[in-house]
Amino acid sequence: MLSIVCLVLAVLLLLIIIDIKRVTAELVYIKAHTTNGFVTANTGLPLIQKLINASNASLRVSRELQQSQVRQDDQVRRMLTNLTHDIKTPLTVSMGYVQLLMRSMDTAQQPKLKRIGRNLDAVNYYLRYLMDFNLMQEKSIALKVKKINVSALLENELFNYYDEFNQRGLKVTPTISPNLILQTDATLLTRVCQNLIGNILKYGEKEVRVELVRVDDAHVKLTFSNRGRNLPKDPTRLMNRFYTADQARTNQSVGLGLSIVQSLITTLGGRMLVGLTSW
């Protein structure tokens, strides 16, 4: 009789161990994969069933929280999109009126208009990066990858800023290999170019060099070089979104712009490097 009892206990223990291993393996799989599955067992032992019921209840709560978070994130993205577009329209109109008034106002009033214009530019500066942040959130979900003529895209962006380069007294020397085709997202790549150009217009001096060359079939190298002021000895500090070139003007963050650019490039599967040049 004792032998039979021991045999039964041994079998029960073996079944419990097998089920625990099964539950553990299924939990590990569910954690590592996107699935709506639940844990199961080979036996109907009450102890194992309690473990399974508790595990599945936790999985249900976790999935409900994840779905709720996804809905909230989507609502925040849509709110940011609507908010930035609602602000952009009156801001653009206001900047246009300031420019018109600058042409017609007498000299005594122009300093006030310039101050208004600088503040509107500052609002536009940060609004643009808010729009880029929202764009990154959307693009991280679904990139629209297609063949892009990167050479033509870059040339077009440089041409669009031709007047602003002249106004700032910046001499641009482009070295662009022709007809470089790349599989990428045109919207994000355009924003990369625009942000880098905008950063140079804001902080660059005298000369700007832009180079685009082929690295291999899947990669190109885009280099923006310029002479700047108030640059740190360690150029990697420029990647810090809280870094400010001019400490007296705390609302002029260099790092914010380059941090956004780095995020855009990373989303595209690229890599951004910042360094000092000798020219």
C-alpha positions in Angstrom: 0.0 0.0 0.0 2.8 2.4 0.9 4.5 1.7 -2.4 1.3 2.5 -4.3 0.9 5.8 -2.4 4.5 6.7 -3.1 4.0 5.9 -6.8 0.8 8.0 -7.0 2.6 11.0 -5.3 5.5 10.6 -7.6 3.2 10.7 -10.6 1.3 13.7 -9.3 4.6 15.5 -8.6 5.9 14.7 -12.1 2.6 16.0 -13.6 2.9 19.2 -11.6 6.5 19.8 -12.6 5.6 19.2 -16.3 2.7 21.6 -16.1 4.8 24.3 -14.3 7.4 24.0 -17.0 4.7 24.3 -19.7 3.2 27.4 -18.0 6.6 28.9 -17.7 7.5 28.3 -21.3 4.2 29.7 -22.5 4.5 32.8 -20.4 8.0 33.4 -21.8 6.7 33.0 -25.3 3.8 35.3 -24.7 6.1 38.0 -23.3 8.4 37.8 -26.3 5.8 37.7 -29.0 2.7 39.7 -30.0 -0.1 37.2 -29.4 -3.5 37.0 -27.8 -2.9 33.5 -26.5 -3.3 32.4 -22.9 -1.4 29.7 -20.8 -2.8 26.2 -20.7 -2.0 22.9 -18.9 -2.1 19.2 -19.6 -3.9 18.3 -16.3 -6.9 19.5 -14.4 -5.1 19.6 -11.0 -6.7 22.3 -8.8 -3.3 23.7 -7.8 -2.3 24.1 -11.5 -5.7 25.5 -12.5 -5.4 28.2 -9.9 -2.0 29.1 -11.2 -3.3 29.2 -14.8 -6.4 31.3 -13.9 -4.2 33.8 -12.0 -1.7 34.0 -14.9 -4.4 34.5 -17.5 -6.2 37.1 -15.4 -2.9 39.1 -15.2 -2.5 38.7 -19.0 -6.0 40.1 -19.6 -5.4 43.1 -17.4 -2.0 43.8 -19.0 -3.5 43.6 -22.5 -6.4 45.9 -21.6 -3.8 48.4 -20.2 -1.7 48.2 -23.4 -4.8 48.7 -25.6 -5.8 51.7 -23.4 -2.3 53.1 -23.7 -2.4 52.7 -27.5 -5.7 54.6 -27.7 -4.4 57.4 -25.5 -1.2 57.7 -27.5 -3.2 57.9 -30.7 -5.4 60.6 -29.1 -2.4 62.6 -28.0 -0.8 62.4 -31.5 -4.0 63.6 -33.2 -4.4 66.4 -30.6 -0.8 67.5 -31.3 -1.4 67.4 -35.0 -4.5 69.5 -34.8 -3.0 71.9 -32.3 0.2 72.5 -34.2 -1.8 73.1 -37.5 -4.2 75.4 -35.6 -1.3 77.5 -34.3 0.7 77.4 -37.6 -1.9 79.2 -39.7 -2.4 82.4 -37.5 1.4 82.4 -36.8 2.2 82.4 -40.5 -0.3 85.2 -41.1 1.2 87.3 -38.2 4.7 86.8 -39.5 3.6 88.0 -43.0 1.9 91.1 -41.6 5.1 92.0 -39.6 7.1 91.7 -42.8 4.7 94.0 -44.6 4.7 96.5 -41.8 8.5 96.5 -41.8 8.4 97.8 -45.3 5.9 100.6 -44.6 6.6 101.7 -41.1 8.9 104.6 -40.3 12.4 104.0 -38.9 11.4 104.8 -35.3 8.9 101.9 -35.2 11.1 99.3 -36.8 12.9 98.2 -33.7 9.6 97.3 -32.1 8.6 95.3 -35.2 11.9 93.5 -35.3 11.4 92.5 -31.6 7.9 91.2 -32.5 9.4 89.4 -35.5 12.1 87.7 -33.4 9.5 86.5 -30.9 7.3 85.1 -33.7 10.4 83.4 -35.2 11.1 81.8 -31.8 7.5 80.5 -31.6 7.8 79.2 -35.1 11.1 77.6 -34.3 9.7 75.5 -31.4 6.4 74.8 -33.2 8.4 73.3 -36.1 10.1 70.9 -33.7 6.9 70.0 -32.0 5.5 69.1 -35.5 8.7 67.1 -36.1 8.3 65.2 -32.9 4.7 64.3 -33.8 5.9 63.3 -37.3 8.4 60.9 -35.8 5.7 59.3 -33.7 3.6 58.7 -36.8 6.5 57.6 -39.0 7.8 55.2 -36.3 4.5 53.3 -36.9 4.5 53.3 -40.7 7.4 54.6 -42.8 6.5 55.3 -46.5 9.6 53.9 -48.1 10.1 54.3 -51.8 12.9 55.2 -54.3 14.0 58.8 -53.8 16.5 60.8 -55.8 18.4 62.2 -52.8 20.5 64.4 -55.0 17.5 66.2 -56.5 15.8 66.5 -53.1 18.9 68.1 -51.5 19.5 70.5 -54.4 15.8 71.5 -54.2 16.0 72.2 -50.5 19.2 74.3 -50.8 17.6 76.3 -53.7 14.5 77.0 -51.5 16.8 78.6 -48.9 18.9 80.5 -51.4 17.6 84.0 -50.4 18.0 83.3 -46.7 21.6 82.2 -47.2 22.3 85.4 -49.0 20.6 87.5 -46.3 22.8 85.9 -43.7 25.9 86.4 -45.8 26.5 82.7 -46.0 28.5 81.3 -49.0 27.2 77.8 -49.8 29.6 75.3 -51.5 27.7 72.2 -52.5 29.4 69.0 -53.7 26.5 66.7 -54.6 27.0 63.5 -56.6 24.2 63.4 -59.2 21.2 61.0 -59.3 21.9 59.2 -56.0 18.8 56.9 -55.6 17.9 55.6 -52.1 15.1 53.6 -50.7 13.8 55.9 -47.9 10.9 58.0 -46.6 10.9 61.3 -48.5 9.1 63.3 -45.8 11.5 62.4 -43.0 14.5 62.9 -45.3 13.2 66.4 -46.3 12.8 67.3 -42.7 16.4 66.2 -41.9 17.7 68.6 -44.7 15.4 71.4 -43.6 16.4 71.1 -39.9 20.1 71.0 -40.7 19.8 74.0 -43.1 17.7 75.9 -40.4 20.4 75.2 -37.8 23.1 76.6 -40.0 21.0 79.7 -40.8 20.6 80.3 -37.1 24.1 79.6 -35.9 26.4 79.4 -39.0 28.9 82.1 -40.2 30.6 82.9 -43.5 30.9 79.6 -45.3 28.8 76.4 -45.6 29.8 73.2 -47.2 27.3 70.5 -48.2 28.5 67.2 -49.5 26.5 64.1 -50.7 28.3 61.0 -51.8 27.4 57.3 -52.3 28.7 54.9 -49.6 27.2 51.7 -50.9 24.0 50.5 -52.6 21.9 51.1 -49.5 23.6 54.1 -47.9 24.6 57.7 -48.7 26.7 60.1 -46.7 25.3 63.6 -46.3 27.7 66.2 -44.7 26.9 69.7 -43.6 29.9 71.8 -42.5 29.9 75.4 -41.3 31.8 77.9 -39.3 29.9 78.5 -36.0 30.2 80.6 -32.9 30.2 79.7 -29.2 30.8 76.0 -30.1 31.8 73.6 -27.2 35.2 71.9 -27.1 33.3 68.6 -27.1 31.0 68.7 -30.2 28.9 65.8 -29.0 27.4 68.2 -26.5 25.5 69.7 -29.4 23.4 66.5 -29.4 22.1 67.3 -25.9 18.7 68.7 -26.5 19.2 71.1 -23.5 22.5 72.5 -24.7 22.4 76.2 -25.4 25.1 77.9 -27.5 24.6 81.4 -26.1 24.1 81.1 -22.3 22.7 84.6 -22.3 19.8 83.5 -24.5 18.4 80.5 -22.9 15.5 80.2 -25.4 18.0 79.4 -28.2 18.7 75.7 -27.9 21.1 74.2 -30.5 20.7 70.8 -29.0 17.0 70.7 -29.5 17.4 71.0 -33.2 20.2 68.4 -33.6 18.5 66.1 -31.2 15.4 66.1 -33.4 17.6 65.5 -36.5 19.3 62.6 -34.8 15.9 61.0 -34.0 14.7 61.5 -37.6 17.9 59.9 -38.9 17.6 57.0 -36.5 14.0 56.5 -37.5 15.2 56.2 -41.1 17.8 53.6 -40.1 20.8 55.9 -40.4 23.4 57.3 -38.1 24.4 60.8 -37.2 27.8 62.0 -36.2 28.9 65.4 -35.0 32.5 66.6 -35.1 34.9 69.5 -35.7 36.5 70.2 -39.1 39.9 71.8 -39.8 38.9 74.1 -42.7 
